[in-house]
Amino acid sequence: MEEVIKIRGNRRLNGTVRISGSKNSTVALIPAAVLGSEPVTIYGVPQISDVRALIELLRELGVKVDQPDEETLVIDPRGMEDRPLISDAVTKLRASYYFMGALLGKFGRVLIRMPGGCYLGPRPIDLHIKGFEALGAKVSYPEDGSQEYTLLEAPEGGLRGTRIFLDISSVGATINIMMAAVFAQGKTVIENAAREPEIIDIATMLNKMGAKIHGMGTNTLVIDGCQELKGCFHEIIPDRIEAATYILIAAAMADDMWITNVIPQHLEAIIAKLEDIGINLDTTNDAVHVFNNLPNKILKATDITTKPYPGFATDVQQPFSALLTRSKGRSTITESIYAQRFKHLPELARMGANTDVSGATGIIVGPTPLHGARVTATDLRCGAALVIAGLMADGETEIHEIKHIDRGYDRLDKKLKALGADIRREIVD
């Protein structure tokens, strides 16, 4: 028995959708909260399975977690204990690796199992490990030495600040090293740091707690070590990837639609590309309005190359692919970050899309009408692409492995129903 999402397509959408708090911020903010010595209250928490998995890990560590309402977490680390994180819960999401930096910083020691999450090709954590080693940590692989379990231990006297250059401007490594460095003695400088808004969000919360982090939003982060962090209240930034997904849904299927609780500056590369292919939209301070995109409108073909922020986000290329089936001619998407991020193209082909992959480039030739089919969400953003395609298609689309969608999209089916979509969940054999 399996839960699936079924969509009867070709229904026009209208209305307003409010974007939830950032998934990519939330999954780092929750581990970061344990660095404090007092409760941390986080507002705007999305209702996604990754959050539930992280709460499970917090409770394994003895952290008290309260949820006074659906979008608020109160994380109280005062009863927290130094325990190994080796349960199956660690393998449910990749973001469990943020406990490496948080627990190494807090206790000077962490034993953790290899994290899970979507498979998008090799995503080694060697940059994280090199950063911890530069701070003075000793790294070993107990049990059978297979690296399924990683043990990090600070030297006697604790971690020491240093200068760290990241070979790749990795978001995960930047955040993880930053969390470990907040208690390191002296100054830590992270060069070629990632610049994503989510990093600014985590650093902002840590600074509210008493950390001394400078240079957020630039490629050089400076962390002056401190003795203790307190509690704070923090509201998560809107999810720019969820926002982009709903803008794409509106571009594909809406007569008139508002996407609210967004920061348009975080979406500039995506909005520019949508305007290039012929989508009508406007932005305000905190919303995007998509309008007058007729059902039979033929869009222009385009070429996209994914890049770190502020470039075109890798998380958006898959859902964008579904819209490109409406473009006339040959569109290409070159993936410069995750090599395996084209598993959605064969699934779109099942629905009638003309797709191919050549090396690190996906190819979509259109326009091609889409039809309902039985498809599989191989990862989170593939799932988003299939939802968009299902909304565009004639007939019924049945999406399997929707656990991936639930990892990152807050109440997706409920939000789409409110806009007029024919979407439901069913249990099938």
GUNU-256469 format. One record per residue (C-alpha): residue number from 1; residue in three letters; x, y, z. Coordinates in Angstrom, 3 decimals, always signed. Each point is the difference from the previous one (the first is absolute). Layout:
BEGIN
> NUM; ALA; X; Y; Z
...
REM end
This chain:
BEGIN
> 1; MET; +0.000; +0.000; +0.000
> 2; GLU; +1.289; +3.452; -0.933
> 3; GLU; -1.281; +3.552; +0.205
> 4; VAL; +0.036; +1.804; -3.350
> 5; ILE; -1.046; +3.394; -1.321
> 6; LYS; -2.511; +0.028; -2.861
> 7; ILE; -0.555; +3.098; -2.126
> 8; ARG; -2.667; +0.558; -2.660
> 9; GLY; +1.660; +2.590; -2.166
> 10; ASN; -0.956; +2.841; -2.290
> 11; ARG; -1.874; +1.949; +2.713
> 12; ARG; +0.661; +3.735; +0.042
> 13; LEU; +1.131; +1.435; +3.329
> 14; ASN; -0.782; +3.300; +1.707
> 15; GLY; +0.510; +1.573; +3.395
> 16; THR; +2.710; +0.631; +2.558
> 17; VAL; +2.513; -2.391; +1.546
> 18; ARG; +2.140; +0.858; +3.029
> 19; ILE; +3.555; -1.347; +0.032
> 20; SER; +1.213; -1.838; +3.101
> 21; GLY; +3.256; +0.408; +1.881
> 22; SER; +3.157; -1.127; -1.751
> 23; LYS; +0.623; -3.740; +0.120
> 24; ASN; +3.730; +0.468; -0.595
> 25; SER; +0.207; +2.498; +2.872
> 26; THR; -2.135; -2.028; +2.375
> 27; VAL; +2.039; -3.188; -0.266
> 28; ALA; +3.105; +1.932; +1.143
> 29; LEU; -1.699; +2.320; +2.501
> 30; ILE; -1.311; -2.953; +2.023
> 31; PRO; +3.474; -1.525; +0.623
> 32; ALA; +1.446; +3.506; +0.541
> 33; ALA; -2.509; +0.621; +2.795
> 34; VAL; +1.674; -2.615; +2.229
> 35; LEU; +3.112; +2.202; +0.220
> 36; GLY; -1.848; +2.227; +2.476
> 37; SER; -0.288; -0.415; +3.757
> 38; GLU; -3.625; +1.214; +0.004
> 39; PRO; -3.160; -0.731; -2.029
> 40; VAL; -0.133; +1.186; -3.615
> 41; THR; -3.388; +0.760; -1.584
> 42; ILE; -0.208; -0.296; -3.788
> 43; TYR; -2.995; +1.367; -1.930
> 44; GLY; -1.140; -0.829; -3.523
> 45; VAL; +1.028; -3.656; +0.144
> 46; PRO; -1.253; -1.895; -3.083
> 47; GLN; -2.042; -3.183; +0.484
> 48; ILE; +2.314; -2.413; -1.780
> 49; SER; +1.337; -3.459; +0.795
> 50; ASP; +3.598; +1.248; +0.342
> 51; VAL; -1.082; +2.084; +2.999
> 52; ARG; -1.649; -3.015; +1.617
> 53; ALA; +3.192; -2.032; -0.487
> 54; LEU; +2.128; +2.752; +1.574
> 55; ILE; -2.344; +0.226; +2.995
> 56; GLU; +0.453; -3.744; +0.458
> 57; LEU; +3.782; +0.493; +0.072
> 58; LEU; -0.285; +2.866; +2.491
> 59; ARG; -1.997; -2.202; +2.351
> 60; GLU; +2.600; -2.769; -0.322
> 61; LEU; +2.492; +2.536; +1.365
> 62; GLY; -2.206; +0.860; +2.960
> 63; VAL; -1.127; +3.353; -1.419
> 64; LYS; -3.504; +1.086; +0.952
> 65; VAL; -2.065; +1.072; -3.018
> 66; ASP; -3.398; +1.690; +0.240
> 67; GLN; -2.309; +1.008; -2.851
> 68; PRO; -2.452; +2.615; +1.291
> 69; ASP; -1.469; +0.263; -3.507
> 70; GLU; +0.551; -1.495; -3.460
> 71; GLU; +2.707; +2.467; -1.015
> 72; THR; +1.886; +0.511; +3.285
> 73; LEU; +2.713; -2.073; +1.668
> 74; VAL; +1.380; +0.620; +3.485
> 75; ILE; +3.323; -1.818; +0.345
> 76; ASP; +1.291; -0.308; +3.572
> 77; PRO; +3.536; -1.479; +0.131
> 78; ARG; +0.495; +0.322; +3.765
> 79; GLY; -0.446; -3.753; +0.549
> 80; MET; +2.067; -0.956; -3.053
> 81; GLU; +2.548; -2.806; +0.315
> 82; ASP; +3.038; -0.989; -2.050
> 83; ARG; -1.354; -3.109; -1.718
> 84; PRO; +0.947; -1.689; -3.287
> 85; LEU; -2.311; +0.652; -2.946
> 86; ILE; -0.023; -3.445; -1.581
> 87; SER; -3.696; -0.888; -0.257
> 88; ASP; -1.896; -0.541; -3.231
> 89; ALA; -1.443; +3.513; +0.395
> 90; VAL; +3.367; +1.431; -1.108
> 91; THR; -0.350; -1.710; -3.380
> 92; LYS; -3.395; +1.585; -0.725
> 93; LEU; +1.455; +3.343; -1.093
> 94; ARG; +3.277; +1.439; -1.157
> 95; ALA; -0.293; +3.032; +2.272
> 96; SER; +0.739; -2.198; +3.024
> 97; TYR; +3.642; +0.782; -0.783
> 98; TYR; -0.512; +3.465; +1.533
> 99; PHE; +0.163; -1.722; +3.377
> 100; MET; +3.688; -0.591; -0.775
> 101; GLY; +0.847; +3.687; +0.302
> 102; ALA; -2.534; +0.705; +2.752
> 103; LEU; +1.056; -2.858; +2.313
> 104; LEU; +3.712; +0.396; -0.727
> 105; GLY; -0.356; +3.656; +0.953
> 106; LYS; -2.103; -0.675; +3.100
> 107; PHE; +1.602; -3.150; +1.452
> 108; GLY; +3.322; -0.203; -1.848
> 109; ARG; -0.985; -3.460; -1.159
> 110; VAL; -2.572; -1.698; -2.242
> 111; LEU; -0.554; -3.544; -1.246
> 112; ILE; -2.444; +0.017; -2.906
> 113; ARG; -1.241; -2.354; -2.676
> 114; MET; +0.238; +0.892; -3.680
> 115; PRO; -2.984; +2.210; -0.943
> 116; GLY; -2.669; -0.883; -2.569
> 117; GLY; -2.208; +2.117; -2.287
> 118; CYS; -0.596; +0.173; -3.766
> 119; TYR; +2.662; -1.577; -2.189
> 120; LEU; +1.207; +2.624; -2.476
> 121; GLY; +3.366; -1.540; -0.786
> 122; PRO; +3.091; +0.132; +2.187
> 123; ARG; -0.353; +2.631; +2.745
> 124; PRO; +2.981; -0.718; +2.213
> 125; ILE; +0.407; +1.756; +3.323
> 126; ASP; +3.768; +0.274; -0.386
> 127; LEU; -0.170; +3.829; +0.058
> 128; HIS; -1.791; -0.170; +3.345
> 129; ILE; +2.611; -2.434; +1.363
> 130; LYS; +2.927; +2.107; -1.250
> 131; GLY; -1.512; +3.034; +1.682
> 132; PHE; -0.368; -1.820; +3.315
> 133; GLU; +3.574; -1.291; -0.278
> 134; ALA; +1.246; +3.542; -0.677
> 135; LEU; -1.648; +1.039; +3.279
> 136; GLY; +2.000; -2.738; +1.717
> 137; ALA; -2.487; -2.876; +0.104
> 138; LYS; +1.186; -3.580; -0.317
> 139; VAL; -2.046; -2.126; -2.398
> 140; SER; -0.288; -3.774; +0.215
> 141; TYR; -2.317; -2.726; -1.248
> 142; PRO; -0.852; -2.500; +2.737
> 143; GLU; -1.837; -3.303; -0.348
> 144; ASP; +1.185; -1.554; -3.274
> 145; GLY; +1.799; +3.050; -1.416
> 146; SER; -2.474; +0.251; -2.883
> 147; GLN; -0.777; +3.675; +0.724
> 148; GLU; -3.607; -0.926; +0.795
> 149; TYR; +0.767; +1.431; +3.455
> 150; THR; +2.111; +3.126; +0.458
> 151; LEU; +1.580; +1.041; +3.312
> 152; LEU; +1.137; +3.612; +0.389
> 153; GLU; +1.985; +1.038; +3.088
> 154; ALA; +1.317; +3.439; +0.892
> 155; PRO; +3.539; +0.178; +1.413
> 156; GLU; +0.688; +0.642; +3.662
> 157; GLY; -0.771; +3.666; +0.575
> 158; GLY; -2.670; +0.065; -2.725
> 159; LEU; -0.185; +1.046; -3.627
> 160; ARG; +2.175; +2.868; -1.189
> 161; GLY; -0.898; +2.646; -2.544
> 162; THR; +1.857; -0.013; -3.287
> 163; ARG; -0.263; +1.004; -3.655
> 164; ILE; -1.920; -2.513; -2.155
> 165; PHE; -0.280; +0.141; -3.780
> 166; LEU; -2.837; -2.061; -1.523
> 167; ASP; +0.914; -1.553; -3.343
> 168; ILE; -3.702; +0.199; -0.895
> 169; SER; -2.383; +2.596; +1.438
> 170; SER; -2.097; -2.679; +1.688
> 171; VAL; -3.081; +1.096; +1.939
> 172; GLY; +0.110; -3.009; +2.322
> 173; ALA; +3.710; +0.313; +0.742
> 174; THR; -0.269; +3.763; +0.604
> 175; ILE; -2.812; -0.453; +2.537
> 176; ASN; +1.556; -3.024; +1.703
> 177; ILE; +3.410; +1.642; +0.452
> 178; MET; -1.653; +3.223; +1.167
> 179; MET; -1.894; -1.884; +2.724
> 180; ALA; +3.116; -1.822; +1.180
> 181; ALA; +1.994; +3.248; +0.047
> 182; VAL; -2.314; +2.069; +2.221
> 183; PHE; +1.693; -1.413; +3.136
> 184; ALA; +3.508; -0.336; -1.479
> 185; GLN; +2.748; +2.037; +1.646
> 186; GLY; +0.942; +3.062; -2.026
> 187; LYS; -1.111; +0.951; -3.498
> 188; THR; -1.141; -2.309; -2.793
> 189; VAL; -0.082; +1.283; -3.589
> 190; ILE; -1.874; -2.034; -2.639
> 191; GLU; +1.063; +1.046; -3.497
> 192; ASN; -1.954; -0.893; -3.143
> 193; ALA; -2.987; -0.416; +2.312
> 194; ALA; -3.414; -0.540; -1.564
> 195; ARG; -2.223; +3.092; -0.147
> 196; GLU; -3.494; -1.517; +0.012
> 197; PRO; -2.747; +1.807; +1.957
> 198; GLU; -0.373; -3.057; +2.223
> 199; ILE; +3.552; +0.503; +1.311
> 200; ILE; -0.863; +3.578; +0.920
> 201; ASP; -3.097; -1.320; +1.779
> 202; ILE; +1.966; -2.495; +2.130
> 203; ALA; +2.713; +2.572; +0.796
> 204; THR; -2.672; +2.545; +0.961
> 205; MET; -1.537; -2.396; +2.510
> 206; LEU; +3.396; -0.934; +1.449
> 207; ASN; +0.849; +3.699; +0.386
> 208; LYS; -3.300; +0.531; +1.841
> 209; MET; +1.182; -2.765; +2.355
> 210; GLY; +3.285; +1.843; +0.606
> 211; ALA; +2.321; -1.243; -2.763
> 212; LYS; +2.323; +2.408; -1.799
> 213; ILE; -0.319; -0.771; -3.707
> 214; HIS; +0.858; +2.645; -2.603
> 215; GLY; -0.057; +0.163; -3.800
> 216; MET; -3.308; -1.765; -0.616
> 217; GLY; -0.982; +0.201; -3.637
> 218; THR; +3.639; +0.290; -1.137
> 219; ASN; +2.472; -2.747; -0.869
> 220; THR; +2.032; +0.647; +3.163
> 221; LEU; -1.504; -0.868; +3.372
> 222; VAL; +1.754; +1.031; +3.212
> 223; ILE; -0.919; -1.689; +3.286
> 224; ASP; +1.417; +1.280; +3.298
> 225; GLY; -0.249; -2.815; +2.524
> 226; CYS; -2.127; +0.532; +3.079
> 227; GLN; -0.487; -1.752; +3.338
> 228; GLU; -3.751; -0.536; +0.070
> 229; LEU; -3.175; +0.426; -2.037
> 230; LYS; -3.398; +0.820; +1.484
> 231; GLY; -3.549; -0.486; -1.316
> 232; CYS; -1.884; +2.195; -2.466
> 233; PHE; -3.125; +0.420; -2.118
> 234; HIS; +0.459; -0.384; -3.752
> 235; GLU; -2.265; -0.007; -3.060
> 236; ILE; +1.118; -2.056; -2.993
> 237; ILE; +0.322; +1.682; -3.399
> 238; PRO; -2.486; -1.048; -2.736
> 239; ASP; +0.912; -3.038; -2.069
> 240; ARG; +1.372; +1.306; -3.303
> 241; ILE; -0.163; -3.456; -1.631
> 242; GLU; -3.627; -0.530; +0.975
> 243; ALA; -0.695; +3.526; -1.262
> 244; ALA; +1.664; -0.766; -3.328
> 245; THR; -2.007; -3.231; -0.283
> 246; TYR; -3.323; +1.801; +0.444
> 247; ILE; +1.049; +2.745; -2.406
> 248; LEU; +0.682; -2.745; -2.553
> 249; ILE; -3.382; -1.586; +0.772
> 250; ALA; -1.638; +3.383; -0.568
> 251; ALA; +1.941; +0.524; -3.241
> 252; ALA; -1.153; -3.391; -1.238
> 253; MET; -3.640; -0.099; +1.102
> 254; ALA; -1.314; +3.190; +1.640
> 255; ASP; -2.223; +2.714; -1.417
> 256; ASP; +0.834; +2.324; +2.883
> 257; MET; +2.016; -0.999; +3.040
> 258; TRP; +1.804; +1.708; +2.873
> 259; ILE; +2.933; -1.647; +1.788
> 260; THR; +0.423; +1.761; +3.362
> 261; ASN; +2.495; -0.032; +2.877
> 262; VAL; +2.964; +0.022; -2.378
> 263; ILE; +3.211; +1.991; -0.262
> 264; PRO; +0.173; +0.843; -3.737
> 265; GLN; +3.732; +0.836; +0.210
> 266; HIS; +0.623; -3.693; +0.784
> 267; LEU; -1.702; -0.948; -3.280
> 268; GLU; +1.551; +2.421; -2.468
> 269; ALA; +1.724; -2.618; -2.203
> 270; ILE; -3.183; -2.093; -0.287
> 271; ILE; -2.273; +2.988; -0.613
> 272; ALA; +2.337; +1.327; -2.703
> 273; LYS; -0.021; -3.371; -1.784
> 274; LEU; -3.808; -0.206; +0.165
> 275; GLU; -0.288; +3.457; -1.548
> 276; ASP; +2.475; -1.050; -2.707
> 277; ILE; -2.200; -2.916; -1.095
> 278; GLY; -3.127; +2.192; -0.079
> 279; ILE; -1.721; -0.282; +3.389
> 280; ASN; -1.948; +3.047; +1.221
> 281; LEU; +0.677; +0.821; +3.644
> 282; ASP; +0.572; +2.895; +2.394
> 283; THR; +1.666; +0.217; +3.400
> 284; THR; -0.767; +2.035; +3.109
> 285; ASN; +1.941; +0.250; +3.256
> 286; ASP; -1.162; -3.415; +1.185
> 287; ALA; -1.984; -1.620; -2.810
> 288; VAL; +0.067; -1.135; -3.628
> 289; HIS; -3.054; +0.434; -2.243
> 290; VAL; -0.299; -2.300; -3.043
> 291; PHE; -2.722; +0.904; -2.507
> 292; ASN; -1.240; -0.126; -3.622
> 293; ASN; +1.873; -3.161; -0.993
> 294; LEU; -2.525; -1.634; -2.321
> 295; PRO; -0.288; -3.812; -0.139
> 296; ASN; +1.052; -0.173; -3.657
> 297; LYS; +2.909; +2.430; +0.375
> 298; ILE; +3.208; -1.299; -1.605
> 299; LEU; +3.084; +0.938; +1.989
> 300; LYS; +3.531; +0.642; -1.235
> 301; ALA; +2.721; -2.604; +0.335
> 302; THR; +2.909; +0.860; +2.286
> 303; ASP; +3.320; -1.184; +1.397
> 304; ILE; +0.562; -0.263; +3.760
> 305; THR; +3.168; -0.679; +1.989
> 306; THR; -0.371; -0.625; +3.717
> 307; LYS; +2.358; +1.943; +2.244
> 308; PRO; +0.423; +0.797; +3.703
> 309; TYR; -2.042; +2.919; +1.307
> 310; PRO; -0.706; +2.576; -1.377
> 311; GLY; +0.024; -2.073; -3.188
> 312; PHE; -2.741; -2.344; -1.204
> 313; ALA; -0.697; -2.433; +2.867
> 314; THR; +0.626; -3.690; -0.643
> 315; ASP; -3.159; -0.772; +2.019
> 316; VAL; -2.130; +1.829; -2.579
> 317; GLN; +1.280; -1.548; -3.236
> 318; GLN; -2.141; -3.149; +0.342
> 319; PRO; -3.367; +1.739; +0.479
> 320; PHE; +1.001; +2.512; -2.703
> 321; SER; +0.473; -2.921; -2.401
> 322; ALA; -3.715; -0.792; +0.107
> 323; LEU; -0.890; +3.535; -1.138
> 324; LEU; +2.549; -0.200; -2.821
> 325; THR; -2.083; -2.723; -1.685
> 326; ARG; -2.133; +2.993; -1.101
> 327; SER; +2.959; +1.778; -1.622
> 328; LYS; +0.501; -0.043; -3.756
> 329; GLY; +3.335; -1.497; -0.985
> 330; ARG; +2.929; -1.476; +1.906
> 331; SER; +0.592; +1.043; +3.608
> 332; THR; +3.024; -1.141; +1.978
> 333; ILE; +0.740; -0.186; +3.723
> 334; THR; +3.645; -0.416; +0.970
> 335; GLU; +0.399; -1.280; +3.559
> 336; SER; +3.215; +1.224; +1.601
> 337; ILE; -0.703; -1.083; +3.590
> 338; TYR; -1.645; -3.457; +0.248
> 339; ALA; +0.872; -2.410; -2.792
> 340; GLN; -2.992; -2.317; +0.485
> 341; ARG; -2.685; +2.666; -0.083
> 342; PHE; -1.623; -1.178; -3.223
> 343; LYS; -1.950; -3.010; +1.216
> 344; HIS; -3.177; +1.997; -0.524
> 345; LEU; +0.456; +0.156; -3.781
> 346; PRO; -0.821; -3.686; -0.682
> 347; GLU; -3.062; +0.434; +2.225
> 348; LEU; -1.102; +3.052; -2.005
> 349; ALA; +0.558; -2.042; -3.161
> 350; ARG; -2.565; -2.534; +1.290
> 351; MET; -2.468; +2.881; -0.129
> 352; GLY; +0.826; +0.914; -3.578
> 353; ALA; +2.950; +2.394; +0.388
> 354; ASN; +2.835; -0.136; -2.534
> 355; THR; +3.081; -0.174; +2.245
> 356; ASP; +3.586; -1.186; -0.079
> 357; VAL; +3.141; +0.235; +2.102
> 358; SER; +3.480; +0.652; -1.369
> 359; GLY; +2.654; -0.018; +2.703
> 360; ALA; -0.858; +2.748; +2.471
> 361; THR; -2.665; +1.517; -2.265
> 362; GLY; -3.687; -0.802; -0.152
> 363; ILE; -1.837; +0.687; -3.259
> 364; ILE; -3.703; +0.790; -0.421
> 365; VAL; -1.446; +0.436; -3.502
> 366; GLY; -3.478; +1.453; -0.297
> 367; PRO; -2.701; +0.846; -0.008
> 368; THR; -1.381; -3.421; +0.917
> 369; PRO; -3.410; -0.607; +1.587
> 370; LEU; +0.143; -2.068; +3.185
> 371; HIS; -2.307; -2.854; +0.967
> 372; GLY; -0.646; -1.652; +3.323
> 373; ALA; +2.173; -2.978; +0.918
> 374; ARG; +1.322; -2.047; +2.914
> 375; VAL; +3.278; +1.648; +1.037
> 376; THR; +2.466; -0.098; +2.905
> 377; ALA; +1.456; +2.862; +2.023
> 378; THR; +3.645; -1.072; +0.185
> 379; ASP; +0.892; +2.975; +2.203
> 380; LEU; -1.558; +3.118; +1.511
> 381; ARG; +0.250; +2.388; -2.952
> 382; CYS; -0.781; -2.746; -2.519
> 383; GLY; -3.254; -0.324; +1.932
> 384; ALA; -0.657; +3.717; -0.468
> 385; ALA; +0.621; -0.337; -3.747
> 386; LEU; -2.492; -2.878; -0.219
> 387; VAL; -2.650; +1.943; +1.916
> 388; ILE; +0.330; +2.898; -2.466
> 389; ALA; -0.111; -2.409; -2.940
> 390; GLY; -3.051; -1.720; +1.484
> 391; LEU; -1.802; +3.328; +0.303
> 392; MET; +0.806; +0.730; -3.669
> 393; ALA; -0.887; -3.450; -1.363
> 394; ASP; -3.208; -1.366; -1.475
> 395; GLY; -1.381; -2.888; +2.032
> 396; GLU; +1.160; -1.311; +3.360
> 397; THR; +3.568; -0.135; +1.298
> 398; GLU; +0.899; -2.375; +2.841
> 399; ILE; +3.199; +0.932; +1.870
> 400; HIS; +1.786; -2.637; +2.081
> 401; GLU; +2.698; +0.366; +2.701
> 402; ILE; -1.642; +3.186; +1.234
> 403; LYS; +2.032; -0.230; +3.218
> 404; HIS; +2.573; +2.059; -1.908
> 405; ILE; -2.556; +2.764; -0.665
> 406; ASP; -1.053; +0.025; +3.653
> 407; ARG; +3.610; +0.578; +1.039
> 408; GLY; -0.030; +3.535; -1.348
> 409; TYR; -3.476; +1.288; -0.923
> 410; ASP; -2.345; +1.120; +2.762
> 411; ARG; -3.601; -1.218; -0.588
> 412; LEU; +0.486; -0.010; -3.775
> 413; ASP; -3.275; -1.703; -0.896
> 414; LYS; -2.043; +2.233; +2.351
> 415; LYS; +1.532; +3.169; -1.428
> 416; LEU; -0.639; -1.152; -3.570
> 417; LYS; -3.602; -0.993; +0.751
> 418; ALA; -0.629; +3.502; +1.329
> 419; LEU; +1.175; +1.346; -3.374
> 420; GLY; -2.410; -2.238; -1.932
> 421; ALA; +2.137; -3.057; -0.765
> 422; ASP; -1.533; -3.496; -0.111
> 423; ILE; +2.560; -1.744; +2.207
> 424; ARG; -0.393; -2.702; +2.647
> 425; ARG; +1.895; -2.632; +1.945
> 426; GLU; -0.949; -3.674; -0.240
> 427; ILE; +1.252; -3.303; +1.345
> 428; VAL; +0.717; -2.476; -2.801
> 429; ASP; +1.260; -3.585; -0.129
REM end
